Amino acid sequence: MENFGIRPARPGELAAVAGLRWEWVTENGGEALGEREEFVRHFVAWARDNAGSHRCMVVVRDDVVIGMAWLAVVQRVPTPRSLRRASGDLQCVYVVPGERDGGVGGALIRAVLDGARELGLERVTVHSSPRAIPAYARCGFQESPRLLHARVADA
């Protein structure tokens, strides 16, 4: 059932995207969420303020946003061989439960990677849930023994 489209989120869709983020947190055991309306207002303002570094792609079926993915673009330190460098971090990939396991998520991930290629990014990383690792692997993500991370604060 491929009657869906993937494209950059439109400004008028940011509240729906915020709703997906709320659902993701709720689905994954989020506690003390506060008021949904307050979160939506904050999220929409954040998305507008960070549009230069965070690009949102959405999956739309019948004019309803059913999925999202964010590509955070980070400028990297220049080298003598490459004066302009950037990498990306794939964040907040979410597809509503009723639309999963039908290729929607994979198509969304591939669309974000295509956008990263168009931007000339060196690499894209992702912090995945265990359930989603196979989907990322099918799209070309690989484990790296050199990519390390340190948790510096609880989020």
Protein Blocks (a to p, Z undefined) as FASTA:
>chain_A
ZZbcdddddfklmmmmmmmmmmmmmmnopahkbjfklmmmmmmmmmmmmmmmmccdddde
ehiafbdcddddddddddfklmbgcddddehiacdfklgonommmmmmmmmmmmmmmnop
abdcddddfklmmmmmmnopacdfkbccddfbdZZ
